[in-house]
Amino acid sequence: MYHRRLGRRTHDPRGVDVVAADWDLLVVLDACRHDAFAARAALPGTVERRRSRGSHTVEFLWGNFARRLLHDTVYVTANVQPYVYRDALECHHVEHAWVDGYDEDAGTVPPEALVDAALAAAERFPRKRVVAHLLQPHYPFLDGPDFEYGTMAFWDAVAAGEVEATADELRDWHGANLERALPAVRRLLDGVDGRAVVTADHGTALGERAWPVPVREWGHPWGVYTDPLVTVPWLVHEGGQRRDVVAEAPVEGDVDADEAAVEERLAALGYA
């Protein structure tokens, strides 16, 4: 209520407008903390920081992409939320990589599958800006343990003490999930010409105290604009000749996904 001004804001207007930034390829790492990225990402370029427009993917979408004519942009996503809010997005094309790229055993879309889809889209649409929205380092942890936490959302279960893990362990698994994604990100940077920006939709709280009520926060709750949640990495990579971008009418509408599959994907990401 404090951060969202009694619910009157859909997002934080003080954050960076990523659509207005100068890029041909936007790589979005879901729930990536700036400190984890700065410590681990051996990618070409200098790591800076920006303020995100939200502490949740939906706020990131509303603050940057919703209600805008983006006919020069192709959005390739491993996250289900752009499908849930598809009526608010008007891109040239939205590629829902979570439909075919989902790994049932892992409960997520591996970074390699998303990058394969993004590279294919960049080749198919050579005159469009490309957004590649990976799920990592977002939960579930690809190289971490499996958890049993009932019907609660994962991070709610952490806060309730239903998950047997320390803050240090969660931080390590978050970092390992990021490290798992970095080779795929590097392959994407090498495979798409032009200026690339690597950033995140939001961060992840790992037990830090919030403001103005100093409770410990876990995960990425809506509308909590504290540093661990809205401070995101911003790395610019110059990758050769810029893409000759033009706006054209949208092609191929969104997939007609089975609603049960959508709910399953959301649950696997730790949402109730």
MARTOR-841647 format. One record per residue: residue number from 0; x, y, z of N, C-alpha, C, O in turn; residue in one letter. Coordinates in steps of 0.2 Angstrom, whole numbers, plus 5000, padded with zeros to 4 digits. Atoms other than C-alpha are relative to their C-alpha. Example, Ala and Ser with C-alpha at 12.3 -4.5 7.8 and 13.67 -1.06 7.14 Angstrom:
REC  pos   n.u   n.v   n.w  ca.u  ca.v  ca.w   c.u   c.v   c.w   o.u   o.v   o.w  code
REC    0  5004  4994  5000  5062  4978  5039  5004  5006  5000  5009  5005  5003     A
REC    1  4996  4994  4999  5068  4995  5036  4996  5005  5003  4999  5011  5004     S
This chain:
REC  pos   n.u   n.v   n.w  ca.u  ca.v  ca.w   c.u   c.v   c.w   o.u   o.v   o.w  code
REC    0  5004  4994  5000  5000  5000  5000  5004  5006  5000  5003  5011  4997     M
REC    1  4996  4994  5000  5014  5012  5004  5004  5001  4993  5003  5006  4990     Y
REC    2  4996  4999  5006  5025  5009  4988  4995  5001  4994  4997  5004  4989     H
REC    3  5004  5000  5006  5010  5007  4976  4995  5006  5001  4990  5006  4997     R
REC    4  5005  4994  4999  5001  5023  4983  4993  4998  5001  4989  5000  4997     R
REC    5  5007  5002  4999  4986  5014  4990  4997  4996  4994  4991  4996  4993     L
REC    6  5002  5004  5005  4985  5003  4975  4999  5004  4993  4996  5002  4989     G
REC    7  5001  4996  5006  4984  5018  4962  5005  4999  4995  5004  5002  4990     R
REC    8  4995  5001  5005  5000  5013  4953  5000  4993  4998  4999  4988  5002     R
REC    9  4999  5007  5002  5002  4998  4942  5007  4998  5000  5009  4992  4999     T
REC   10  4993  5001  5000  5021  5000  4943  5003  5006  5003  5000  5011  5005     H
REC   11  4996  4995  4997  5035  5011  4949  5002  5005  4994  5006  5003  4991     D
REC   12  4998  4996  5006  5036  5026  4937  5008  5002  5000  5010  5005  4996     P
REC   13  4993  4998  4999  5054  5030  4944  5005  4995  4996  5011  4997  4996     R
REC   14  4995  5005  5004  5061  5014  4935  5001  5002  4993  4998  5006  4990     G
REC   15  4997  4999  5006  5070  5014  4919  4994  4997  4995  4991  4992  4996     V
REC   16  5004  5002  5005  5059  5013  4903  5004  4996  4995  5007  4999  4991     D
REC   17  4996  5004  5004  5067  4998  4895  4998  5001  4992  5003  5000  4988     V
REC   18  5002  5000  5008  5057  5000  4878  5003  5006  4997  5005  5006  4991     V
REC   19  4997  4994  5003  5064  5018  4876  5007  5000  5000  5010  5004  4997     A
REC   20  4992  5001  5000  5082  5012  4879  5002  4998  4993  4998  4996  4989     A
REC   21  4997  5001  5007  5093  5010  4864  5003  4992  5000  5008  4991  5003     D
REC   22  4997  5007  5001  5095  4991  4860  4996  4997  4994  4991  4999  4992     W
REC   23  5003  5005  5005  5092  4978  4846  4998  4994  5003  4993  4991  5001     D
REC   24  5001  5007  4996  5092  4963  4858  4999  5002  5007  5004  5005  5010     L
REC   25  5001  4999  4993  5085  4964  4876  5000  4993  5003  4995  4990  5002     L
REC   26  5000  5007  4996  5089  4949  4887  4998  5002  5007  5001  5005  5011     V
REC   27  5003  5000  4994  5079  4948  4902  5001  4994  5004  4998  4989  5003     V
REC   28  4999  5006  4996  5084  4937  4916  4995  5001  5006  4995  5006  5010     L
REC   29  5005  4999  4996  5070  4934  4927  5002  4999  5008  5005  4994  5010     D
REC   30  4999  5000  4993  5071  4938  4946  5008  5001  5002  5010  4998  5007     A
REC   31  4993  5000  4999  5090  4942  4944  5002  5006  5005  5001  5011  5003     C
REC   32  4997  4995  4996  5098  4951  4958  5006  5003  4997  5010  5000  4994     R
REC   33  4994  4997  5003  5111  4964  4953  5006  4998  5003  5011  4997  5000     H
REC   34  4993  5003  4997  5124  4958  4966  5002  4994  4997  5008  4992  4997     D
REC   35  4998  5007  5002  5123  4940  4960  5002  5001  4993  5007  4998  4991     A
REC   36  4997  4999  5007  5125  4946  4942  5007  5003  4999  5011  5001  4996     F
REC   37  4994  4996  5000  5139  4958  4945  5006  4995  5003  5011  4996  5000     A
REC   38  4995  5004  4997  5148  4944  4955  5002  4994  4995  5007  4991  4995     A
REC   39  4999  5006  5004  5146  4930  4942  5000  5001  4992  5003  4996  4989     R
REC   40  5001  4999  5008  5142  4937  4924  5006  5002  4997  5008  5008  4996     A
REC   41  4994  4998  5003  5158  4936  4915  4998  5001  4992  5000  4997  4988     A
REC   42  5003  4998  5007  5150  4944  4899  5004  5006  4998  5006  5010  5002     L
REC   43  4997  4994  5003  5158  4957  4888  4996  5006  5002  4990  5006  5000     P
REC   44  5004  4994  4998  5153  4974  4894  5001  5002  5007  5004  4998  5011     G
REC   45  5000  4998  4993  5152  4984  4910  4993  5000  5003  4988  5002  5000     T
REC   46  5006  5001  4996  5139  4980  4923  4998  5006  5003  5002  5009  5008     V
REC   47  5003  4994  4997  5129  4995  4928  4994  4998  5004  4992  4992  5004     E
REC   48  5006  5001  4997  5113  4996  4938  4995  5005  4998  4996  5010  4997     R
REC   49  5006  4996  5001  5096  5002  4935  4994  4998  5005  4995  4993  5008     R
REC   50  5005  5002  4996  5080  5003  4944  4994  4998  4996  4992  5001  4991     R
REC   51  5005  5003  5004  5066  4992  4938  4993  5003  5001  4993  5007  5006     S
REC   52  5007  4997  4999  5048  4998  4936  4995  4995  5004  4990  4997  5005     R
REC   53  5004  5004  4996  5042  4984  4947  5004  4995  5004  5010  4993  5002     G
REC   54  4997  5006  4996  5046  4970  4960  4997  4993  4998  4998  4988  5001     S
REC   55  5003  5006  5002  5036  4957  4950  4999  5001  4992  4999  5006  4989     H
REC   56  5000  5000  5007  5035  4952  4932  4994  5004  4997  4995  5007  4992     T
REC   57  5006  4997  5003  5018  4958  4929  5001  5008  5001  4999  5011  4996     V
REC   58  4999  4993  5000  5023  4976  4935  5005  5002  4995  5004  5007  4992     E
REC   59  4995  4999  5006  5038  4975  4923  4996  5000  4994  4998  5005  4990     F
REC   60  5004  5000  5006  5026  4971  4909  4996  5006  4999  4995  5009  4994     L
REC   61  5005  4995  5001  5013  4984  4913  5004  5007  5000  5002  5012  4997     W
REC   62  4996  4994  5000  5027  4997  4916  5004  5002  4994  5006  5007  4993     G
REC   63  4996  5000  5006  5036  4994  4900  4996  4999  4993  4997  5002  4988     N
REC   64  5003  5002  5006  5026  4985  4887  4993  5001  4999  4990  5001  4993     F
REC   65  5007  5000  5000  5008  4986  4891  4997  5007  4997  5000  5012  4998     A
REC   66  5004  4995  5003  4996  4997  4881  5005  5005  4995  5004  5011  4995     R
REC   67  4996  4997  5005  5010  5002  4868  5000  4997  4994  5000  4990  4993     R
REC   68  4999  5003  5006  5011  4999  4850  5007  4999  4998  5011  5003  4997     L
REC   69  4993  5002  5001  5027  4989  4848  5000  4995  4994  5002  4990  4995     L
REC   70  5000  5004  5006  5026  4983  4830  5007  4999  4997  5007  4996  4992     H
REC   71  4993  5001  5002  5045  4984  4829  5003  4995  5004  5009  4994  5004     D
REC   72  4997  5004  4994  5047  4971  4843  4997  4993  4999  4991  4992  4999     T
REC   73  5001  5007  4999  5047  4952  4844  5001  4998  5007  5007  4999  5009     V
REC   74  4999  5002  4993  5045  4946  4862  5000  4992  5000  4995  4989  4999     Y
REC   75  4999  5007  4999  5051  4928  4865  5001  4999  5007  5005  5001  5011     V
REC   76  5001  5001  4993  5046  4922  4882  5000  4993  5003  4996  4989  5000     T
REC   77  5001  5006  4996  5049  4908  4894  4995  5000  5006  4993  4995  5009     A
REC   78  5005  4999  4994  5038  4916  4907  4993  5000  4997  4992  5002  4992     N
REC   79  5007  5000  5002  5019  4913  4906  4997  5006  5000  4991  5007  4997     V
REC   80  5004  4994  4998  5014  4930  4912  4998  5004  4993  4993  5007  4993     Q
REC   81  5002  4997  5006  5015  4938  4894  4994  4997  4997  4990  5000  4993     P
REC   82  5006  5003  5003  5002  4925  4889  4994  5002  5004  4988  5004  5002     Y
REC   83  5005  4998  4995  4991  4929  4905  4997  5007  4998  4991  5008  4998     V
REC   84  5002  4993  5002  4991  4947  4900  5001  5002  4993  5003  5008  4991     Y
REC   85  4999  4999  5007  4991  4945  4882  4996  5006  4997  4998  5009  4992     R
REC   86  5004  4995  5002  4977  4957  4879  5003  5007  5000  5001  5012  4997     D
REC   87  4997  4994  4999  4988  4971  4885  5006  5001  4996  5009  5007  4996     A
REC   88  4994  5000  5003  5003  4967  4874  4998  5001  4992  4995  4997  4990     L
REC   89  5000  4999  5008  5004  4973  4855  5006  5000  4997  5009  5006  4995     E
REC   90  4994  5001  5004  5020  4967  4848  4999  4998  4993  4994  4996  4991     C
REC   91  5000  5003  5007  5024  4962  4830  4999  4993  5001  4995  4990  4997     H
REC   92  5001  5007  4999  5025  4944  4837  5002  4999  5007  5007  5001  5009     H
REC   93  4998  5003  4993  5025  4935  4854  5001  4993  4999  4997  4989  4997     V
REC   94  4998  5007  5000  5034  4919  4854  5000  4997  5007  5004  4998  5011     E
REC   95  5001  5003  4993  5028  4908  4869  5004  4994  5000  5002  4988  4999     H
REC   96  4995  5006  5000  5043  4897  4871  4999  4995  5006  5001  4989  5005     A
REC   97  5001  5004  4994  5036  4890  4887  4995  4994  4998  4994  4989  5001     W
REC   98  5005  5005  5003  5023  4880  4876  5004  4993  4998  5003  4988  5001     V
REC   99  4996  5006  5003  5036  4868  4867  5007  4999  5004  5009  4994  5004     D
REC  100  4993  5001  4996  5052  4872  4878  4999  4998  5007  5005  4998  5010     G
REC  101  5000  5002  4992  5045  4867  4895  5002  4993  5001  5001  4988  4997     Y
REC  102  4997  5007  4997  5054  4853  4904  4996  4998  5006  4996  5001  5011     D
REC  103  5004  5003  4995  5042  4843  4914  5004  4998  5006  5002  4999  5012     E
REC  104  4997  5002  4994  5055  4836  4925  5003  5005  5004  5003  5005  5010     D
REC  105  4997  4995  4996  5064  4852  4929  4994  5005  5002  4996  5009  5007     A
REC  106  5005  4996  4998  5047  4861  4930  5001  5008  4998  4999  5012  5001     G
REC  107  4999  4993  5003  5053  4876  4920  5002  4999  4993  5003  4994  4990     T
REC  108  4997  5000  5007  5060  4881  4903  5007  5001  5001  5010  5007  5003     V
REC  109  4992  4999  4999  5079  4878  4903  5002  5006  4995  4999  5008  4990     P
REC  110  4998  4994  5004  5089  4893  4897  5002  4998  4993  5001  5002  4988     P
REC  111  4997  5002  5007  5096  4883  4882  4994  5000  4995  4994  5002  4989     E
REC  112  5006  5000  5004  5078  4881  4875  4997  5007  4998  4995  5008  4993     A
REC  113  5003  4993  5001  5073  4899  4877  5005  5003  4995  5003  5007  4990     L
REC  114  4996  4996  5005  5089  4905  4868  5000  4997  4993  5000  5000  4988     V
REC  115  5001  5003  5006  5086  4892  4854  4994  5004  4997  4995  5006  4991     D
REC  116  5006  4997  5002  5069  4900  4852  5002  5008  4998  4999  5010  4993     A
REC  117  4999  4993  5001  5076  4918  4853  5005  5001  4993  5004  5005  4989     A
REC  118  4995  5000  5006  5090  4914  4840  4996  4999  4993  4997  5002  4988     L
REC  119  5004  5001  5006  5077  4907  4828  4995  5006  4998  4994  5008  4992     A
REC  120  5004  4994  5001  5066  4922  4830  5004  5006  4997  5001  5010  4993     A
REC  121  4996  4995  5003  5080  4934  4827  5002  4999  4993  5002  5004  4989     A
REC  122  4998  5002  5007  5084  4925  4811  4993  5001  4996  4993  5003  4990     E
REC  123  5007  4999  5003  5065  4925  4806  4998  5007  4999  4995  5008  4994     R
REC  124  5003  4993  5000  5062  4943  4810  5007  5004  5000  5008  5008  5005     F
REC  125  4993  4997  5000  5079  4951  4804  4999  5008  5001  5004  5011  5003     P
REC  126  5001  4993  4999  5071  4969  4805  4996  5002  5006  4992  5007  5006     R
REC  127  5003  4999  4994  5064  4968  4822  5004  5000  5006  5009  4997  5006     K
REC  128  4997  5000  4993  5070  4972  4840  4998  4993  5003  4992  4991  5002     R
REC  129  5002  5007  4997  5070  4955  4850  5001  5001  5007  5006  5003  5010     V
REC  130  5000  5001  4993  5066  4953  4868  5001  4992  5001  4996  4988  4999     V
REC  131  4999  5007  4998  5073  4936  4875  4999  5000  5008  5003  5002  5011     A
REC  132  5002  5001  4993  5064  4933  4892  5002  4993  5003  4997  4989  5002     H
REC  133  4998  5006  4997  5073  4919  4901  4997  5000  5007  4995  5005  5010     L
REC  134  5003  5000  4994  5066  4912  4917  5005  5000  5006  5004  5002  5011     L
REC  135  4995  5001  4995  5082  4909  4926  5003  5007  5002  5003  5012  4997     Q
REC  136  4999  5005  4994  5088  4913  4940  4993  4999  5004  4994  4997  5010     P
REC  137  5007  5002  4996  5069  4912  4945  5000  4993  5002  5002  4989  4999     H
REC  138  5002  5007  4998  5064  4897  4955  4995  4997  4995  4992  5001  4992     Y
REC  139  4996  5005  4996  5064  4882  4953  5007  5000  4998  5009  5002  4993     P
REC  140  4993  5000  5001  5082  4880  4955  5002  4993  4996  5001  4988  4999     F
REC  141  4998  5005  5005  5089  4869  4941  5005  4995  5003  5004  4989  5002     L
REC  142  4995  5005  4997  5103  4862  4951  5000  5000  5008  5004  4998  5011     D
REC  143  5001  5000  4992  5096  4864  4969  4995  4994  5001  4993  4990  4997     G
REC  144  5004  5005  4998  5085  4852  4979  4993  5001  4998  4991  5007  4996     P
REC  145  5007  5000  5001  5067  4848  4976  4997  5001  5007  4999  4999  5012     D
REC  146  5003  4998  4993  5055  4855  4990  4993  4998  5000  4990  4998  4994     F
REC  147  5007  5002  4998  5039  4849  4997  4997  5006  5004  4999  5007  5010     E
REC  148  5002  4994  4996  5029  4865  5003  4992  5001  4999  4990  5006  5000     Y
REC  149  5007  4999  5000  5011  4861  5001  4997  5004  4994  4999  5004  4989     G
REC  150  5003  4996  5005  4999  4872  4992  5002  5008  5000  4999  5012  4996     T
REC  151  4998  4993  5000  5007  4889  4997  5005  5001  4994  5008  4997  4991     M
REC  152  4994  4998  5005  5018  4899  4984  5006  4998  5003  5007  4999  5010     A
REC  153  4993  5002  4997  5036  4894  4986  5003  5005  5005  5005  5003  5011     F
REC  154  4997  4995  4996  5042  4910  4993  4996  5002  5007  4999  5004  5012     W
REC  155  5004  5000  4994  5027  4911  5005  5002  4995  5005  5002  4996  5011     D
REC  156  4998  5006  4996  5032  4894  5011  5007  5001  5004  5008  4999  5009     A
REC  157  4993  4999  4997  5050  4900  5014  4999  5005  5006  5001  5004  5011     V
REC  158  5001  4995  4995  5043  4915  5024  4997  4997  5006  4998  4999  5012     A
REC  159  5004  5004  4995  5032  4903  5034  5004  4995  5004  5002  4992  5009     A
REC  160  4996  5005  4997  5046  4892  5039  4999  4993  4997  5001  4988  5001     G
REC  161  5002  5007  5003  5039  4877  5028  5006  4997  4996  5005  4992  4994     E
REC  162  4995  5002  5005  5055  4876  5017  5007  4999  5005  5009  5004  5008     V
REC  163  4994  5001  4996  5071  4869  5026  5006  5002  4996  5009  4998  4992     E
REC  164  4994  4997  5003  5084  4881  5019  5001  5006  5003  4997  5010  5006     A
REC  165  4998  4994  4997  5094  4895  5026  5000  5005  4994  5000  5004  4988     T
REC  166  4999  4995  5005  5096  4912  5017  5006  4999  4996  5006  5001  4990     A
REC  167  4993  5001  5003  5114  4908  5013  4999  4994  4994  5001  4995  4989     D
REC  168  5001  5005  5005  5108  4892  5004  4996  5002  4994  4997  5001  4989     E
REC  169  5004  4997  5005  5094  4901  4995  5004  5004  4995  5003  5005  4989     L
REC  170  4996  4995  5004  5107  4914  4989  5004  4996  4996  5005  4998  4990     R
REC  171  4995  5004  5004  5119  4900  4983  4996  4997  4994  4998  4997  4989     D
REC  172  5004  5003  5006  5105  4892  4973  4997  5005  4995  4997  5003  4989     W
REC  173  5002  4995  5004  5099  4908  4966  5006  5002  4995  5005  5002  4989     H
REC  174  4994  4999  5004  5117  4911  4960  5002  4995  4995  5004  4996  4990     G
REC  175  4999  5005  5005  5119  4894  4953  4995  5000  4994  4997  4998  4989     A
REC  176  5005  5000  5006  5103  4896  4943  5002  5005  4995  5001  5004  4989     N
REC  177  4998  4995  5004  5110  4912  4936  5006  4997  4996  5007  4998  4990     L
REC  178  4994  5003  5003  5127  4903  4932  4998  4995  4995  5001  4994  4989     E
REC  179  5002  5005  5005  5117  4889  4923  4998  5004  4994  4998  5001  4988     R
REC  180  5002  4996  5006  5110  4903  4911  5005  5003  4996  5004  5005  4991     A
REC  181  4995  4995  5004  5125  4913  4907  5003  4997  4994  5004  5001  4989     L
REC  182  4997  5003  5006  5133  4901  4894  4995  5001  4994  4996  5003  4989     P
REC  183  5005  4999  5005  5116  4902  4885  4999  5007  4998  4998  5009  4992     A
REC  184  5000  4993  5001  5116  4921  4887  5005  5002  4995  5005  5006  4990     V
REC  185  4994  4998  5004  5133  4922  4879  4999  4998  4993  5001  5001  4988     R
REC  186  5001  5003  5006  5128  4911  4865  4995  5005  4996  4995  5006  4990     R
REC  187  5005  4995  5003  5113  4923  4862  5004  5007  4998  5002  5009  4992     L
REC  188  4996  4994  5002  5125  4938  4862  5004  4999  4994  5005  5004  4990     L
REC  189  4996  5002  5005  5136  4930  4850  4996  4999  4993  4999  5000  4988     D
REC  190  5004  5002  5006  5122  4925  4838  4996  5005  4997  4993  5004  4992     G
REC  191  5004  4995  5003  5113  4941  4836  5004  5007  5000  5006  5009  5005     V
REC  192  4997  4993  5001  5120  4957  4829  4997  5006  5003  4991  5005  5004     D
REC  193  5003  4994  4998  5118  4974  4835  5001  5001  5008  5005  4998  5011     G
REC  194  4999  4998  4993  5117  4982  4852  4995  4996  5005  4989  4996  5004     R
REC  195  5003  5004  4996  5112  4970  4866  5000  5003  5007  5005  5006  5009     A
REC  196  5000  4998  4993  5106  4975  4884  4998  4994  5004  4993  4990  5002     V
REC  197  5002  5006  4996  5106  4961  4897  4998  5004  5007  5001  5007  5010     V
REC  198  5003  4997  4994  5095  4966  4912  4995  4995  5004  4996  4989  5002     T
REC  199  5005  5004  4996  5081  4959  4924  4994  5003  5000  4993  5009  5000     A
REC  200  5006  4996  4999  5063  4962  4926  4999  5002  5007  4996  5007  5008     D
REC  201  5000  4998  4993  5065  4963  4945  5006  4996  5003  5009  4991  5000     H
REC  202  4996  5004  4996  5076  4956  4959  4997  4995  5004  4991  4992  5002     G
REC  203  5002  5005  4995  5074  4943  4973  5002  5002  5007  5008  5004  5008     T
REC  204  4998  4999  4993  5073  4947  4991  5002  4993  5004  4998  4988  5003     A
REC  205  4998  5006  4996  5082  4934  5002  5001  5002  5007  5006  5001  5010     L
REC  206  5000  4999  4993  5077  4939  5019  5002  5007  5003  5002  5008  5009     G
REC  207  4999  4994  4998  5081  4957  5019  4994  5004  5003  4988  5002  5001     E
REC  208  5006  4996  4997  5070  4969  5029  4997  5005  4995  5001  5009  4992     R
REC  209  5003  4995  5005  5058  4979  5019  4999  5007  5004  5001  5008  5009     A
REC  210  5002  4994  4998  5052  4997  5021  4994  5002  4998  4992  5001  4992     W
REC  211  4999  4997  4993  5042  5006  5029  4999  4995  5006  5001  4996  5011     P
REC  212  5001  5005  4994  5037  4990  5039  5006  4995  4999  5007  4992  4994     V
REC  213  4994  5004  5000  5053  4981  5043  4999  4992  5001  5003  4989  5005     P
REC  214  5001  5007  5000  5047  4963  5040  5005  4997  4995  5007  5001  4990     V
REC  215  4995  5003  5005  5059  4951  5031  4996  4998  4994  4990  4995  4994     R
REC  216  5004  5001  5006  5054  4949  5013  5004  4994  4996  5010  4993  4997     E
REC  217  4997  5006  5004  5057  4933  5002  4997  5000  4993  4991  5001  4993     W
REC  218  5003  5000  5006  5055  4931  4984  4999  5007  4996  5003  5011  4997     G
REC  219  5002  4994  5003  5047  4945  4974  4993  5002  5000  4989  5001  4995     H
REC  220  5007  4998  5000  5031  4951  4980  4998  5006  4996  5003  5010  4995     P
REC  221  5002  4994  5003  5021  4964  4971  5001  5006  5004  5000  5006  5010     W
REC  222  5001  4993  4997  5023  4982  4974  5004  5001  5007  5002  5005  5011     G
REC  223  4995  4998  4995  5038  4982  4986  5006  5002  4997  5010  4998  4995     V
REC  224  4994  4997  5004  5051  4994  4979  5006  5001  5004  5008  5007  5005     Y
REC  225  4993  5000  4996  5066  4990  4990  5006  4998  4996  5005  4995  4990     T
REC  226  4995  5001  5005  5083  4989  4983  5001  4993  4998  5003  4992  4992     D
REC  227  4999  5006  5003  5085  4970  4982  4995  4998  4995  4996  4993  4991     P
REC  228  5005  5002  5005  5069  4969  4972  4999  5005  4994  4997  5002  4989     L
REC  229  5001  4996  5006  5070  4984  4960  5007  5002  4997  5007  5005  4992     V
REC  230  4994  4998  5003  5089  4986  4958  5002  4994  4996  5003  4989  4998     T
REC  231  4999  5006  5005  5093  4976  4942  5007  5002  4996  5009  5008  4996     V
REC  232  4994  4998  5004  5109  4974  4932  4998  5003  4993  4992  5002  4991     P
REC  233  5001  4997  5007  5111  4983  4915  5007  5000  4997  5012  5004  4998     W
REC  234  4994  5001  5003  5125  4977  4904  4999  5001  4992  4994  4998  4989     L
REC  235  5001  4999  5007  5127  4984  4886  5006  4997  4996  5012  4997  4998     V
REC  236  4995  5004  5004  5136  4973  4873  4999  5003  4993  4993  5002  4990     H
REC  237  5000  4998  5007  5140  4980  4856  5002  4994  4996  5008  4991  4996     E
REC  238  4999  5007  5003  5139  4965  4844  5000  5001  4992  4997  4997  4989     G
REC  239  5000  4999  5008  5142  4972  4826  4995  5004  4998  4992  5009  5001     G
REC  240  5004  4995  5003  5131  4980  4814  4993  5000  5003  4990  4995  5004     Q
REC  241  5006  4999  4998  5115  4987  4820  4994  4997  4996  4995  4997  4990     R
REC  242  5006  5002  5004  5098  4979  4815  4996  5006  4997  4995  5011  5000     R
REC  243  5004  4995  5004  5088  4989  4802  4993  4999  5002  4989  4995  4999     D
REC  244  5007  5001  4997  5072  4990  4813  4995  5004  4997  4995  5010  4996     V
REC  245  5006  4996  5003  5055  4994  4805  4994  4997  5004  4994  4991  5006     V
REC  246  5006  5002  4997  5038  4993  4812  4995  4997  4995  4994  5001  4989     A
REC  247  5005  5003  5005  5025  4982  4803  4994  4997  5004  4995  4996  5010     E
REC  248  5006  5003  4996  5008  4975  4807  5002  4993  5003  5006  4989  5000     A
REC  249  4998  5007  4996  5008  4960  4819  4998  4994  4996  4994  4995  4991     P
REC  250  5001  5006  5004  5009  4943  4812  4998  4994  5006  5001  4994  5011     V
REC  251  5001  5005  4996  5002  4927  4820  4998  5001  5007  5003  5003  5011     E
REC  252  5002  4999  4993  4992  4929  4835  5003  4995  5005  5006  4990  5004     G
REC  253  4998  5004  4995  4996  4922  4852  4997  4993  5000  4992  4992  4997     D
REC  254  5002  5007  5000  4995  4903  4855  4993  5000  5004  4992  5004  5009     V
REC  255  5006  5001  4996  4978  4897  4861  5002  4994  5005  5000  4988  5004     D
REC  256  4997  5005  4996  4986  4888  4876  4994  4997  5005  4989  5000  5006     A
REC  257  5005  5003  4996  4976  4876  4887  5001  5003  5007  5006  5003  5010     D
REC  258  4999  4996  4994  4972  4885  4903  5002  4995  5006  5006  4998  5010     E
REC  259  4997  5004  4995  4976  4870  4914  5008  4999  4999  5011  4999  5004     A
REC  260  4993  5000  5001  4993  4870  4906  5003  5007  5003  5009  5007  5006     A
REC  261  4998  4994  4998  4995  4888  4910  5000  5000  5008  5005  5003  5011     V
REC  262  5000  5001  4992  4990  4885  4929  5006  4996  5002  5009  4997  5007     E
REC  263  4995  5004  4998  5002  4871  4929  5007  5003  5000  5011  5002  5004     E
REC  264  4993  4996  5001  5017  4882  4923  5000  5005  5005  5006  5006  5008     R
REC  265  5000  4995  4995  5012  4895  4935  5002  4997  5007  5006  5000  5011     L
REC  266  4999  5003  4993  5012  4883  4950  5007  4998  5000  5010  4998  5005     A
REC  267  4993  5002  5000  5029  4876  4944  5005  5005  5002  5010  5004  5005     A
REC  268  4996  4995  4998  5036  4893  4946  5000  5003  5007  5003  5007  5009     L
REC  269  5001  4998  4993  5031  4894  4964  4994  5004  5001  4994  5007  5007     G
REC  270  5006  4996  4999  5015  4904  4962  4994  4995  5002  4994  4989  5000     Y
REC  271  5005  5004  4997  5000  4897  4972  4995  4999  4994  4990  4996  4995     A
